Amino acid sequence: MTSVNATFGEVTAERRVAATPLSHVSIELGHLYMEDFEAGPERLREQFRRVAPWAGAVRSSWQNRVPGGRARVSTCFLIDDYFSRFSTPAELVPMVLDAAAECDLTIDYLARESSCAESNGIELARLVEGRLVNDPPPDTNGSRPPVKESGWLCNGARSPQVGTVQAMGRTSPWAPPLQNAKRGHSIFVDVELWDERGGRRTWSCPFLAAVWQLLRLGLLRADGQVPLRPVPRGDGFPDDWESLPAIVQLNPAAAPFSAYTTLSVLSPRFLPVELAVRTILSQVAVDADVLRQVIARSGGEDIQLEEELVDRISYVFT
Amino acid sequence: MGEVHTGLLQNSGEVPESTCHELLNLLSGERVRVSRRPIVHAVSPDLLTGVDCRLPSASRSRIRGAGTVLSRSSITGGRVVQGSSHTRIERAGSDRRQPWSHYLARPGVVEVLGKVKARDLADGFAEEPPPDGLDLGAISARFMDVVQTSSLLDRRTPFKIARTKLRWVAEPGEPAITFTLRSDQMRTIRLVHQGEFTPGVVDLCEDLALHDWLLTSLLVIIERARIGGTSATETAVKLAPAVDHLLHLWMPMARVDDALIPFWESLDRRPGFTRQWQSMVDRVRDQLAVRTLAFLRETGGGKAQ
């Protein structure tokens, strides 16, 4: 009898990871907080006027890089409905769109910040929190569980507590915190990820911004599925934020929401927030299958992507 | 290199597949993988632990490595739990510690900062790793404990049995495998594989660890039963848990990659794991058969005459 090659498969034993369409770059045209809204439409127009040339520069740089100039560029705009609720989508969205149009900018996608915390029953922030792998200080050999300060994340070793009494009654002197991968001197960063009051957790702005970057890079999955997909806009905009989809596609002809790289054009006042975002993202272990998927896709287009995901994120502070 | 810890699940009976799902759900947004044939085997998602420490070295050189260790917990047959960790050691492109994002782009790799000889490292790990060096054992123990301390388990095991630890090192080269029993609980495997390292090597070592634990446990149970040294009834009572909880779990090579099956087969020829298992199973069954016959003679024998 000849031998037979038998193949047996079990779906529950296999790991399947969905793919998401990807643009070359996702440009964030702005991030609207209540104080910006209160300052009126002129503040918005001013911001879009500052952003427009940078968005154009990035678009043309990708057009030069991609054969035939067919760069896929999508733009997005984030509205804070998490830390403070103001106005309504019906009132605010048209105002934002008009201000952008006056500066020749098209907003392809509009997202709500609260969806980075939770949306459609999926707690994206918890998902990302579970994927944090702490940057180990030297002499971390695995014998003890990683030192975690609940709700905080840093890039090194914290200062020992000052004033604790040691043996012989001496109090320990101050010692500096240390950055793990320092170059000569430390730049130690300690970021608050969330706080809890009355059993209710509030995620910090940098943590939600880190989730937002991961969403834009198409690197998040929940049970192997893409957790949030843009929903095409309806005829009008609703009167409450909950009724607005987490990510609304405003432009039917837009390139995909997620992209190989992201660019955020921000006011310099966001610099500390973005340092915190990078500290967080440097410690997020993205699913290896998803990373491979994105690298394979970009490789297929002859695009050399940066290995480290923080290097796929760029900023213009203006 | 890696280390697998294997033990009896802290529960009175076998746990159903649904409980395995809950026990191994260590990462939200990730599924527990379950295969049902030829035996139910559930595996947690892979998790990473960051390390930056001294690496083992037979020549006691001070070698520093930084990177991540990949770990997972698994439950086989609703009865045996394993905590398994491994990492691949690679030469770093630079001698300085890189930003952490560099290491997270290479999950399951520890990079050596400076010079190192692969053989020196492998020998050091298989022998006695330095106490302040990379401690894969502690990480695996935690991945086992996370399951064992779950409130879903009743912690009433049918018999007490120690966990076993299997430390393994794999290198590329001419295929060979050396399995060493170092102490009651410690085993080492030196494995030489052709071509690149694949995750299949980890599966193979976990499968060998599982079956070594089964053999060890059955041996201990038979020893405790003191066959011939005590009453047949007492022996039978002591052997019963083996029949209830262990005998059906022997399923060698169930999840081993075809290319790696020759490694299992060679160990099965010498020292002959399956041969020893079969002879012990026969012994347990014979003892119970003898006891049953005696029982029948005592109770029903009169009627038959």
Contacts between the chains, C-beta under 8 A, distances in Angstrom:
chain1	res1	chain2	res2	distance
A	8	B	37	6.7
A	10	B	34	7.8
A	10	B	35	5.0
A	10	B	36	6.3
A	10	B	37	6.8
A	12	B	33	6.7
A	12	B	34	4.6
A	12	B	35	7.1
A	12	B	36	7.5
A	13	B	33	5.3
A	13	B	34	6.2
A	13	B	35	3.7
A	14	B	33	7.3
A	15	B	31	7.4
A	15	B	33	6.4
A	122	B	29	7.8
A	123	B	28	7.5
A	126	B	28	5.6
A	127	B	28	5.8
A	127	B	29	4.3
A	130	B	27	5.1
A	130	B	28	4.9
A	130	B	29	6.8
A	131	B	27	7.4
A	133	B	48	4.6
A	133	B	49	7.2
A	133	B	50	5.3
A	133	B	68	6.5
A	133	B	104	6.3
A	134	B	50	5.7
A	135	B	50	6.3
A	135	B	100	3.8
A	136	B	50	3.9
A	136	B	51	5.7
A	136	B	52	4.6
A	136	B	66	7.4
A	137	B	52	6.8
A	138	B	52	5.1
A	138	B	53	7.4
A	138	B	64	7.9
A	138	B	97	7.7
A	139	B	52	7.2
A	139	B	53	5.7
A	139	B	54	7.9
A	139	B	132	7.3
A	140	B	50	6.6
A	140	B	51	5.5
A	140	B	52	5.3
A	140	B	53	6.0
A	141	B	51	6.0
A	141	B	53	3.7
A	141	B	54	7.0
A	141	B	132	6.5
A	141	B	133	6.0
A	141	B	134	5.4
A	141	B	135	4.9
A	142	B	49	5.8
A	142	B	51	5.2
A	142	B	53	7.5
A	142	B	69	6.2
A	142	B	85	7.9
A	142	B	134	6.4
A	142	B	135	4.5
A	142	B	136	6.5
A	142	B	138	5.5
A	142	B	139	4.4
A	143	B	135	4.1
A	143	B	138	4.3
A	144	B	138	7.3
A	145	B	142	6.4
A	146	B	49	6.9
A	146	B	50	6.8
A	155	B	100	7.3
A	180	B	52	7.2
A	180	B	97	6.6
A	180	B	100	6.7
A	181	B	96	7.9
A	181	B	97	5.0
A	181	B	98	6.0
A	181	B	99	4.6
A	181	B	100	6.8
A	221	B	29	6.7
A	222	B	29	4.3
A	223	B	29	6.3
A	223	B	30	7.3
A	223	B	31	5.6
A	224	B	31	6.8
A	227	B	29	7.8
A	281	B	101	7.3
A	282	B	99	6.2
A	282	B	100	5.0
A	282	B	101	4.1
A	282	B	104	7.2
A	283	B	100	5.9
A	283	B	101	7.9
A	283	B	104	7.1
A	284	B	104	7.2
A	285	B	48	5.0
A	285	B	68	7.5
A	285	B	104	5.2
A	285	B	107	6.2
A	286	B	104	7.7
A	287	B	30	7.9
A	288	B	46	7.9
A	288	B	107	5.0
A	288	B	108	7.9
A	291	B	105	7.4
A	307	B	102	7.7
A	307	B	105	4.5
A	308	B	99	7.6
A	308	B	101	4.1
A	308	B	102	5.9
A	308	B	104	7.5
A	308	B	105	4.9
A	309	B	101	6.8
A	309	B	105	7.4
A	310	B	99	8.0
A	310	B	101	4.9
A	311	B	101	7.6
